[in-house]
């Protein structure tokens, strides 16, 4: 009687062992597949991020990313040409300070708060984009900015849109100088 039970236990043990080997092999294969998927997904995300960064920095329109405090967080190449300053000198500043707006520098007022700004400048566009999510498309504005012969009025088309970046609300501001068309 015991020999039959012992034989059945050996058979069950052998079957259980084979099942465990099959299960372990399957789990290892599944884990390997997940690792490969994660690797390629990571590469894809990095490739897409690099492509988007290239598009942003190569765009012919000045693009400026402002945070909730209206401080510049990122600029593209066209924006550095527009401000005549490298990115390192304008990131962290307000737009008026970055472009040398005559209204904020001559009167020592906070960017976007002067009487001229409230009617004709970028300040209200950025403020409403950040606070209300308002989008603007080619709004004509005027700014007094430094020029070769002293301060000069420049006419711009400003477009803005709210963007969630790293779970923070930011304003993407696009500027096109149309002074020569005037």
Steps between C-alpha positions, in 0.01 A plus 500: 500500500779742596694426186201612287468823700875561480493448125204739468679760714811467284289539186313801646826653619655454157192651332500792744871556440448505120208741540714729716780491242252586222351779713843642588610484136178673390542772764861558398400520133217743584738710709748503211227613261400779743861615527529513121169690471607748767837548330341578162228716658768698683695541177183612322417754771857633494493520120168685500625739771816568300295557183266743678795686649652532153173636360466749789855630469491510117166681465535828308265680741624617839357255755515576871375273779389687814412350838214598733705795630549627143869413517668362190572127530614419146560676170578387149773626268272756333420647844869548577535681166195713583637600842863524381600300808599138561248276670706490821455876543122503464378177659358584842422862411172665410441561132532878534837465669616241248420715196598828667150645480527876548183511712636267769863611497453879474227521762620220726155342503416133497475359151148513360353732767552846347217698340646446152532127566136454593389630161771415252740244634558133563431516876121453484530225240739300715299571819170381349663197342646398835201584721208410273653276235408757234654446158599785270589493134700776330397784730676817389695666778761774529807508721765766547825309491868585469617560147821606328397867527345481847155382608265432210144378470472152354179341380447132566245228438457302821340158529468304822357177631499328836711185520530244780865413539616277783156546657544878506294751309719706270446747219655440161548841341585543132619837373546627148655842437294687235659842551634509143148448365374814670 
